[in-house]
Amino acid sequence: MNTLNNMNDKNNNHVLFDVDQRGIATVTLNNPDKHNAFDDAIIAQLTEIFREIAERRDIKLMVLASTGKSFSAGADLGWMKRMASYTFEDNLKDANALAIMLKTLNFLPQPTIAKVQGAAFGGAVGLASCCDIVIASNKASFCLSEVKLGLIPATISPYVINAMGQKACRRYFLTAERFFADKAMQLGLVNEVVTPDDLDKSINDMANVILANGPHAVREAKQLALDVAYQDINEELLNVTSERIAAIRVSAEGQEGLGAFFEKRSPNWQTSTSPDLTNSEDLTPSKSPTLSKTKG
């Protein structure tokens, strides 16, 4: 694996970034001695990597993973100690950087899968919540631990509430209880729970399921879920969703997919020699009809 742009700072080995021949990007937190805790430098690296992934049409999917026993302990203790001496203005700037990183991850156009092999505390619950799919080991555990330190899970809250629901958050934000993968799946934070030995296979299987689908359709389906969630079902929404399905039906990928279905053959995005239809002019995201009022 390589770090983004061969960065030479002292933390460059703490975030690994790799893209394989299938177009799967893997972003790996690589600081196991500190349980993959993150600080301002690692947050900046993650933001830069996520921004690059968003711009790359060759990347079809992203996996967020980590090394060692823990997924992530959240904020690094040394960083937290520094923050304790910051002014309000410094703390605000610091918090904004984390908020921007989380937003960038949450709104990546590609599908995202979090691979959670162990403990995910504090901000790490936010990272998982920002991913479309979370697959966890049955050894994984979660904790929104901020109130134990006299703090609150503020920047991660929009994503955690979206994943777990307000009622669950009104318990776990307040209690800082530790809960395990089976409970996390019950709450909606985790999608699948598997044994540690099956975790890699489950991630690969899910990636293959997604890659078998039309690459542009996958991006558009994700954007659809983000745009339509919590909207009023009114004339504008009916028009916009109708326009979106009409546009994708007549797109190159839509025509190929429908043709393959009726001709009982595999669509060309499933073959290694097929053209990359995601580069077609009529498939650019800007062509999609938009809602005038979306609730992000």
N, C-alpha and C positions, 0 to 999 in steps of 0.2 A: 504494500500500500504506500501511497505517497501523500504528503500533505499538500494543501492547495498552494500553487505557485512556488513550491519549494521554499516556503517561509523559513527563515533562519533564526527566528527569535527563540528564546529558551524554552517556550512552551510548544514548539512546533510538533513535537512527537506526542502531544497530549490529545490531538484530534487527527485521526487518519481518514483519508478520503480516497476512495478507489471506485473506478467504473469498469465493469466487466464487458465482455463482448456482447452480452445480451442487452446491454443498456441499463443494467442495475447498478445504481450508485450505492455504496455502503459508506456511511459516516460513522466512525467508531470513536467513542470516548476511550482514551487510552492512558488513564492515570490510576491504575489499580491500587497502587500503594496508598492513595488517598480516596479509595472507593469511588473513583471517577467524579469527584467533586469538581465543580467548575468555578472559575473566577472571572474577572472582567476580561482578561486576555483570551480565555477560552470562549467566552461569550462572543467576543469580536470575531474569533476564528469561525465559530459556528455560523454567525450571521453572514460572513463573507462566503463560506461554502454553500449555504442555503441559497444565497443570491445567485451564485454561479449555476447551481443545479436548476434553478427556476428559468434561467436564460438558455439552457442547453436543450436543444430539440433531440439530441441523440440519447438523452437519459429518459428512460421510460418509467422508472420506479426507483424509490429510495428506501433503503433499510437503515434505521438508526439503531446502533448496537453499542456494546461496550465490552471491555476486556475485564477479566477477573471475576470475583464472586459477586460483586455488587453491580447493579445497573448504574446507579449514581446516588451519591449521598446528598445531592443538591449543592448548596453554596459551600465553597471551600472555607475552612475555619480561619485561615489567614486573611482571606478577603473579608470575611465577616468582622474580624478584629479591626481591620483598616476602616471599614465602613462605620464602625462605632465612633470613630473620631472625626468623621466627615461632617461638614456643615449640611444644612437642609438642601442647599443648592447642589452640593456635590452628590448627596444621596439621590436627589431627583434625577440628575444626569445619569447616575449609575443604574437606577431603576429603569429609566427610559431605554437604556441599552439592552437590558434583559427583555423588556417588553417588545422591543423591535425584533429581537432574535426570535422570540416565541411567535410573534405575528408572521414573520417570514416563513417559519416552519409550518405554521397552521395553514397558510394560504399557498403553499407550493402547488403549482399546477399538476405535478406528477403525484400519483398515489404514494403514500408513505406507510411503512410498516415499522413499528417499534418491536425490537427483540429484547424482552426483559427477562434476564436470567436470575436476578437476585433482588436485593433491596433497592427500592426507589423511594427516596425521601425528599420532602420539600419540593424544590424546583424541578426535580426529576419527575414528579407526578405531572407537572406541567408539560414537560417534554413528551411524555407518553400521551397525554390528553390532546396534544396538537397533532398527533399522527392519526391517519385514517383507520388503521388496523393495529391492534396491540396483541401480540402473542407472547404469553408469559410461561415461564417454568412454574411448576407447582411448588417450587422452593422460593418463588418471588414474594416479596412483601412490599407494602406501601404505607406511607405515613405522611400526612400533612402536618408537619411537626412545628410549624412556625410559632404557634402560641406558647409552646414550651419555653421559647426564648423571649417572650413578650412581644412578638411580631405577628404579622398577619400574612396570609398567602395572596397578596394583592395582585401582583402582575400575572400570576398564573390563573387567577380566579375565573376569568371569562371562559377559559378552555376547560378547566376542571369542572365547573358548573355545567358546561355544555355536555361534557362526557358523563358525569355522574348524576346530574340533576340537582336542583336547589335543595331538596329535602335531605338528601344524603350529605351534601356539603354543610348544611346547617348542623349536622352532627360532627362530621370529621374535621371541619375547620375549627370547631370549638373544643373538641376533646383531644385532638392530636393522637388518637388511638392508632395503633398499628393494625393493619388488616392484611389478609393474605390473598393469594391469587384467586382462589375460588370466590371469596367475597367480592373482590374487585370485578370479577366477571358478572356476578349477580348485580352489581351496581352499574355496569355498563362501561367501566373504565377499560376492562380487558375483554377481548373478543374470543380468545381461545386459551385454554390452559393445557399444557402438555408436560410430559416428564422431561427432565434435563437432557436425557439422551435423545429425545425426539425434537428438541427445540430447533436445531438447524434444519432438519428435514421439513418441519412444519413451515418454517420461514420460506424455504425453497419451494415447497408445494404451493403456498399461497402466491408467491411471486409468479410461478408458472401459470397459475389460474388467471392472474391479471394479464400477463403477457400474451395469453392466447386471445385476448379481446382486442378490438380495434384501438390502436394507441390514441388516436384523436378522440374517439368516442369515450375512452376512459377519462381523459382530461376534461372533456365537456360534461360527463356525468358527475365528476367531482365538483366542478364549478356549479352545476345545476343544484346539487345538494346544498352547497354553501349559499347560493342566491335565494333559493326558494324557502329555506327553513324559516319558520316563524312569520312568513308573509301572510297577509290577508288574502283569501281566495276571492279576488275581484276581477273585473274585466281586464285590467292591465296584466295581471298574472296569467290569465287565460290566454291573452294575446301573445305575451312573451314566450310562454312555454310552447305554444303552437308554432310560433315562428322558429323556435330552436329545433324542434323535431323536423319541421319542413326543410330547414337549411341543411341539417345533417343528412337527411334522406337523399338530397341531390348532390351532396359532396362526393368527391372521388372515393373516399373511404366508405361512405354509406352505400354508394353504388356497387362497389366491390363486395362489400359484406352481403348485401341482398342478392347479388348475382351468384356468389359462392353458395349461399344457402339454397337457392332454387336449382342450381346446377349440381348440387350435392358434391361439392369439392371444398378443399380448404381455402380460406381467403389468403391472399398473397402476403399479408403481414405475418403469417405463420410459417413462411418459407424463407430460408436464408438468402435466397436470390431475389426476393421481392423488393420493389421500390419502397422507399420510406414515404408513405402517404402523409405523414405528419408535416412534411415540408411543402405540401401543396398549397398554393396561394389561397384557395377557397376554404382552407381549414384553419386559418389564423384565428386565435381567440377573439380578436377585436371585431370579427364579423358576427359574433353571437349577439342577438338582441339582449339588451340589458334592462333591468328593472330600475325605475327612477328612485325607488326607496328600498334599499336593501339593509337588513339589520345584521351587521357583521358580528 
